[in-house]
Amino acid sequence: MTKQQAKRHLETQLMRASKSVYRMKVIHGYNSGTELRDMVRREMKHHKKVIRVEVGLNPGETVLVLRELY
């Protein structure tokens, strides 16, 4: 996906996410550059449903936290 396609897809998935979803794992890869990773970490943290952005244990993934689990 291009950066714009990925952003549109993520925004669609975030809007469709039900209230029972509390985390969304985004797999963006890391071998072919950092453009998608940077877009996810920089722009998705400002989305109204995202509380915070966490770096995953795998360098090719980012976790978007939509709500707290307690």
N, CA, C and O atoms as CSV, one atom per row, in Angstrom:
chain,resi,resn,atom,element,x,y,z
A,1,MET,N,N,0.844,-1.188,0.000
A,1,MET,CA,C,0.000,0.000,0.000
A,1,MET,C,C,0.882,1.242,0.000
A,1,MET,O,O,2.000,1.241,0.515
A,2,THR,N,N,0.350,2.279,-0.585
A,2,THR,CA,C,1.028,3.561,-0.471
A,2,THR,C,C,0.685,4.163,0.890
A,2,THR,O,O,-0.184,3.665,1.605
A,3,LYS,N,N,1.369,5.221,1.223
A,3,LYS,CA,C,1.117,5.888,2.508
A,3,LYS,C,C,-0.326,6.379,2.594
A,3,LYS,O,O,-0.972,6.206,3.626
A,4,GLN,N,N,-0.835,6.983,1.536
A,4,GLN,CA,C,-2.204,7.501,1.538
A,4,GLN,C,C,-3.246,6.377,1.605
A,4,GLN,O,O,-4.256,6.508,2.297
A,5,GLN,N,N,-3.005,5.280,0.891
A,5,GLN,CA,C,-3.923,4.136,0.941
A,5,GLN,C,C,-3.949,3.545,2.344
A,5,GLN,O,O,-5.014,3.215,2.866
A,6,ALA,N,N,-2.778,3.414,2.949
A,6,ALA,CA,C,-2.690,2.848,4.298
A,6,ALA,C,C,-3.400,3.746,5.308
A,6,ALA,O,O,-4.111,3.258,6.187
A,7,LYS,N,N,-3.209,5.042,5.184
A,7,LYS,CA,C,-3.869,5.980,6.105
A,7,LYS,C,C,-5.384,5.886,5.983
A,7,LYS,O,O,-6.090,5.827,6.990
A,8,ARG,N,N,-5.883,5.873,4.750
A,8,ARG,CA,C,-7.328,5.753,4.525
A,8,ARG,C,C,-7.867,4.445,5.104
A,8,ARG,O,O,-8.917,4.428,5.746
A,9,HIS,N,N,-7.144,3.357,4.873
A,9,HIS,CA,C,-7.576,2.051,5.374
A,9,HIS,C,C,-7.599,2.037,6.909
A,9,HIS,O,O,-8.554,1.541,7.507
A,10,LEU,N,N,-6.566,2.571,7.542
A,10,LEU,CA,C,-6.531,2.615,9.007
A,10,LEU,C,C,-7.667,3.471,9.566
A,10,LEU,O,O,-8.315,3.088,10.540
A,11,GLU,N,N,-7.905,4.611,8.959
A,11,GLU,CA,C,-8.992,5.467,9.430
A,11,GLU,C,C,-10.339,4.769,9.300
A,11,GLU,O,O,-11.191,4.896,10.180
A,12,THR,N,N,-10.537,4.039,8.215
A,12,THR,CA,C,-11.779,3.280,8.027
A,12,THR,C,C,-11.918,2.202,9.095
A,12,THR,O,O,-12.988,2.041,9.682
A,13,GLN,N,N,-10.851,1.472,9.345
A,13,GLN,CA,C,-10.894,0.406,10.348
A,13,GLN,C,C,-11.120,0.967,11.749
A,13,GLN,O,O,-11.836,0.364,12.548
A,14,LEU,N,N,-10.526,2.099,12.048
A,14,LEU,CA,C,-10.737,2.721,13.356
A,14,LEU,C,C,-12.187,3.171,13.520
A,14,LEU,O,O,-12.763,3.016,14.597
A,15,MET,N,N,-12.772,3.714,12.482
A,15,MET,CA,C,-14.166,4.155,12.579
A,15,MET,C,C,-15.121,2.971,12.694
A,15,MET,O,O,-16.165,3.077,13.338
A,16,ARG,N,N,-14.772,1.847,12.077
A,16,ARG,CA,C,-15.623,0.653,12.134
A,16,ARG,C,C,-15.446,-0.147,13.421
A,16,ARG,O,O,-16.284,-0.989,13.744
A,17,ALA,N,N,-14.382,0.102,14.146
A,17,ALA,CA,C,-14.093,-0.681,15.353
A,17,ALA,C,C,-15.203,-0.495,16.385
A,17,ALA,O,O,-15.603,0.627,16.695
A,18,SER,N,N,-15.681,-1.601,16.902
A,18,SER,CA,C,-16.744,-1.535,17.909
A,18,SER,C,C,-16.154,-1.134,19.256
A,18,SER,O,O,-14.937,-1.064,19.424
A,19,LYS,N,N,-17.031,-0.875,20.197
A,19,LYS,CA,C,-16.583,-0.475,21.529
A,19,LYS,C,C,-15.889,-1.600,22.276
A,19,LYS,O,O,-15.211,-1.342,23.270
A,20,SER,N,N,-16.037,-2.839,21.829
A,20,SER,CA,C,-15.378,-3.957,22.486
A,20,SER,C,C,-13.899,-4.078,22.089
A,20,SER,O,O,-13.143,-4.792,22.748
A,21,VAL,N,N,-13.491,-3.400,21.039
A,21,VAL,CA,C,-12.095,-3.434,20.598
A,21,VAL,C,C,-11.304,-2.447,21.441
A,21,VAL,O,O,-11.654,-1.268,21.504
A,22,TYR,N,N,-10.237,-2.913,22.091
A,22,TYR,CA,C,-9.451,-2.002,22.911
A,22,TYR,C,C,-8.038,-1.792,22.381
A,22,TYR,O,O,-7.375,-0.832,22.774
A,23,ARG,N,N,-7.561,-2.671,21.496
A,23,ARG,CA,C,-6.241,-2.509,20.892
A,23,ARG,C,C,-6.311,-2.918,19.430
A,23,ARG,O,O,-7.036,-3.844,19.063
A,24,MET,N,N,-5.549,-2.217,18.603
A,24,MET,CA,C,-5.466,-2.564,17.198
A,24,MET,C,C,-3.988,-2.661,16.837
A,24,MET,O,O,-3.239,-1.693,16.968
A,25,LYS,N,N,-3.582,-3.838,16.384
A,25,LYS,CA,C,-2.193,-4.042,15.997
A,25,LYS,C,C,-2.048,-3.749,14.509
A,25,LYS,O,O,-2.747,-4.333,13.682
A,26,VAL,N,N,-1.136,-2.839,14.177
A,26,VAL,CA,C,-0.880,-2.458,12.796
A,26,VAL,C,C,0.469,-3.042,12.393
A,26,VAL,O,O,1.493,-2.726,12.998
A,27,ILE,N,N,0.468,-3.886,11.381
A,27,ILE,CA,C,1.705,-4.496,10.895
A,27,ILE,C,C,2.124,-3.720,9.647
A,27,ILE,O,O,1.470,-3.796,8.606
A,28,HIS,N,N,3.214,-2.981,9.765
A,28,HIS,CA,C,3.669,-2.112,8.680
A,28,HIS,C,C,5.004,-2.548,8.100
A,28,HIS,O,O,5.433,-2.006,7.082
A,29,GLY,N,N,5.662,-3.500,8.711
A,29,GLY,CA,C,6.955,-3.965,8.220
A,29,GLY,C,C,8.068,-2.998,8.593
A,29,GLY,O,O,7.812,-1.905,9.097
A,30,TYR,N,N,9.307,-3.413,8.342
A,30,TYR,CA,C,10.426,-2.543,8.674
A,30,TYR,C,C,11.621,-2.707,7.739
A,30,TYR,O,O,12.579,-1.942,7.852
A,31,ASN,N,N,11.603,-3.660,6.832
A,31,ASN,CA,C,12.743,-3.884,5.950
A,31,ASN,C,C,12.804,-2.934,4.767
A,31,ASN,O,O,13.896,-2.655,4.272
A,32,SER,N,N,11.698,-2.438,4.308
A,32,SER,CA,C,11.660,-1.640,3.070
A,32,SER,C,C,11.452,-0.153,3.331
A,32,SER,O,O,10.801,0.517,2.529
A,33,GLY,N,N,11.969,0.369,4.396
A,33,GLY,CA,C,11.819,1.789,4.694
A,33,GLY,C,C,10.909,2.027,5.885
A,33,GLY,O,O,10.325,1.097,6.440
A,34,THR,N,N,10.802,3.282,6.263
A,34,THR,CA,C,10.071,3.622,7.479
A,34,THR,C,C,8.883,4.553,7.235
A,34,THR,O,O,8.299,5.069,8.188
A,35,GLU,N,N,8.527,4.770,5.993
A,35,GLU,CA,C,7.457,5.724,5.693
A,35,GLU,C,C,6.119,5.323,6.309
A,35,GLU,O,O,5.441,6.163,6.900
A,36,LEU,N,N,5.728,4.055,6.183
A,36,LEU,CA,C,4.447,3.606,6.762
A,36,LEU,C,C,4.507,3.625,8.285
A,36,LEU,O,O,3.562,4.063,8.941
A,37,ARG,N,N,5.614,3.152,8.845
A,37,ARG,CA,C,5.761,3.155,10.311
A,37,ARG,C,C,5.647,4.574,10.855
A,37,ARG,O,O,4.926,4.820,11.822
A,38,ASP,N,N,6.355,5.498,10.234
A,38,ASP,CA,C,6.324,6.881,10.699
A,38,ASP,C,C,4.930,7.486,10.574
A,38,ASP,O,O,4.494,8.226,11.455
A,39,MET,N,N,4.230,7.177,9.486
A,39,MET,CA,C,2.879,7.691,9.307
A,39,MET,C,C,1.951,7.159,10.393
A,39,MET,O,O,1.167,7.915,10.967
A,40,VAL,N,N,2.035,5.867,10.675
A,40,VAL,CA,C,1.167,5.270,11.699
A,40,VAL,C,C,1.448,5.900,13.052
A,40,VAL,O,O,0.519,6.294,13.757
A,41,ARG,N,N,2.699,5.998,13.416
A,41,ARG,CA,C,3.051,6.509,14.751
A,41,ARG,C,C,2.813,8.004,14.891
A,41,ARG,O,O,2.482,8.474,15.979
A,42,ARG,N,N,2.974,8.749,13.821
A,42,ARG,CA,C,2.839,10.212,13.894
A,42,ARG,C,C,1.378,10.654,13.725
A,42,ARG,O,O,0.893,11.484,14.493
A,43,GLU,N,N,0.693,10.117,12.750
A,43,GLU,CA,C,-0.633,10.634,12.411
A,43,GLU,C,C,-1.774,9.932,13.132
A,43,GLU,O,O,-2.798,10.562,13.395
A,44,MET,N,N,-1.637,8.668,13.457
A,44,MET,CA,C,-2.730,7.953,14.115
A,44,MET,C,C,-2.861,8.339,15.582
A,44,MET,O,O,-3.919,8.132,16.175
A,45,LYS,N,N,-1.806,8.898,16.182
A,45,LYS,CA,C,-1.923,9.316,17.586
A,45,LYS,C,C,-2.872,10.503,17.747
A,45,LYS,O,O,-3.303,10.800,18.861
A,46,HIS,N,N,-3.199,11.178,16.656
A,46,HIS,CA,C,-4.115,12.311,16.705
A,46,HIS,C,C,-5.550,11.919,16.349
A,46,HIS,O,O,-6.438,12.771,16.355
A,47,HIS,N,N,-5.787,10.656,16.042
A,47,HIS,CA,C,-7.135,10.198,15.710
A,47,HIS,C,C,-7.987,10.227,16.976
A,47,HIS,O,O,-7.497,9.925,18.064
A,48,LYS,N,N,-9.247,10.584,16.838
A,48,LYS,CA,C,-10.111,10.762,18.013
A,48,LYS,C,C,-10.360,9.480,18.789
A,48,LYS,O,O,-10.686,9.556,19.973
A,49,LYS,N,N,-10.224,8.306,18.182
A,49,LYS,CA,C,-10.451,7.047,18.898
A,49,LYS,C,C,-9.181,6.493,19.546
A,49,LYS,O,O,-9.265,5.581,20.369
A,50,VAL,N,N,-8.038,7.009,19.202
A,50,VAL,CA,C,-6.773,6.470,19.701
A,50,VAL,C,C,-6.352,7.217,20.959
A,50,VAL,O,O,-6.190,8.438,20.946
A,51,ILE,N,N,-6.174,6.462,22.058
A,51,ILE,CA,C,-5.709,7.045,23.313
A,51,ILE,C,C,-4.200,7.222,23.273
A,51,ILE,O,O,-3.678,8.274,23.642
A,52,ARG,N,N,-3.501,6.179,22.822
A,52,ARG,CA,C,-2.045,6.260,22.721
A,52,ARG,C,C,-1.540,5.258,21.694
A,52,ARG,O,O,-2.250,4.334,21.298
A,53,VAL,N,N,-0.307,5.462,21.277
A,53,VAL,CA,C,0.364,4.596,20.315
A,53,VAL,C,C,1.514,3.926,21.043
A,53,VAL,O,O,2.324,4.598,21.680
A,54,GLU,N,N,1.591,2.596,20.952
A,54,GLU,CA,C,2.667,1.841,21.596
A,54,GLU,C,C,3.507,1.148,20.531
A,54,GLU,O,O,2.986,0.637,19.539
A,55,VAL,N,N,4.798,1.143,20.753
A,55,VAL,CA,C,5.703,0.416,19.871
A,55,VAL,C,C,5.596,-1.057,20.239
A,55,VAL,O,O,5.707,-1.414,21.412
A,56,GLY,N,N,5.380,-1.913,19.248
A,56,GLY,CA,C,5.258,-3.341,19.509
A,56,GLY,C,C,6.598,-3.984,19.797
A,56,GLY,O,O,7.643,-3.365,19.598
A,57,LEU,N,N,6.575,-5.213,20.263
A,57,LEU,CA,C,7.806,-5.956,20.513
A,57,LEU,C,C,8.541,-6.249,19.218
A,57,LEU,O,O,9.770,-6.324,19.194
A,58,ASN,N,N,7.798,-6.411,18.161
A,58,ASN,CA,C,8.362,-6.621,16.833
A,58,ASN,C,C,8.570,-5.248,16.196
A,58,ASN,O,O,7.653,-4.427,16.242
A,59,PRO,N,N,9.725,-4.961,15.606
A,59,PRO,CA,C,9.941,-3.635,15.021
A,59,PRO,C,C,9.040,-3.340,13.822
A,59,PRO,O,O,8.980,-2.195,13.374
A,60,GLY,N,N,8.347,-4.332,13.298
A,60,GLY,CA,C,7.466,-4.140,12.157
A,60,GLY,C,C,6.016,-3.936,12.528
A,60,GLY,O,O,5.140,-4.028,11.668
A,61,GLU,N,N,5.738,-3.657,13.812
A,61,GLU,CA,C,4.350,-3.461,14.225
A,61,GLU,C,C,4.220,-2.302,15.204
A,61,GLU,O,O,5.160,-1.958,15.921
A,62,THR,N,N,3.038,-1.714,15.215
A,62,THR,CA,C,2.683,-0.644,16.131
A,62,THR,C,C,1.299,-0.967,16.670
A,62,THR,O,O,0.435,-1.434,15.928
A,63,VAL,N,N,1.085,-0.721,17.959
A,63,VAL,CA,C,-0.198,-1.011,18.590
A,63,VAL,C,C,-0.916,0.307,18.881
A,63,VAL,O,O,-0.361,1.204,19.514
A,64,LEU,N,N,-2.152,0.406,18.410
A,64,LEU,CA,C,-2.985,1.569,18.701
A,64,LEU,C,C,-3.926,1.186,19.832
A,64,LEU,O,O,-4.706,0.243,19.698
A,65,VAL,N,N,-3.860,1.905,20.940
A,65,VAL,CA,C,-4.720,1.621,22.096
A,65,VAL,C,C,-5.958,2.502,21.983
A,65,VAL,O,O,-5.862,3.729,21.963
A,66,LEU,N,N,-7.119,1.862,21.910
A,66,LEU,CA,C,-8.378,2.580,21.724
A,66,LEU,C,C,-9.091,2.845,23.049
A,66,LEU,O,O,-9.831,3.821,23.175
A,67,ARG,N,N,-8.872,1.994,24.016
A,67,ARG,CA,C,-9.449,2.208,25.346
A,67,ARG,C,C,-8.666,1.382,26.340
A,67,ARG,O,O,-7.967,0.441,25.964
A,68,GLU,N,N,-8.781,1.731,27.604
A,68,GLU,CA,C,-8.101,0.983,28.656
A,68,GLU,C,C,-8.905,-0.277,28.980
A,68,GLU,O,O,-10.126,-0.299,28.822
A,69,LEU,N,N,-8.240,-1.285,29.417
A,69,LEU,CA,C,-8.890,-2.581,29.643
A,69,LEU,C,C,-9.475,-2.749,31.042
A,69,LEU,O,O,-10.219,-3.704,31.266
A,70,TYR,N,N,-9.180,-1.883,31.974
A,70,TYR,CA,C,-9.685,-2.112,33.323
A,70,TYR,C,C,-11.117,-1.961,33.348
A,70,TYR,O,O,-11.736,-2.115,34.400
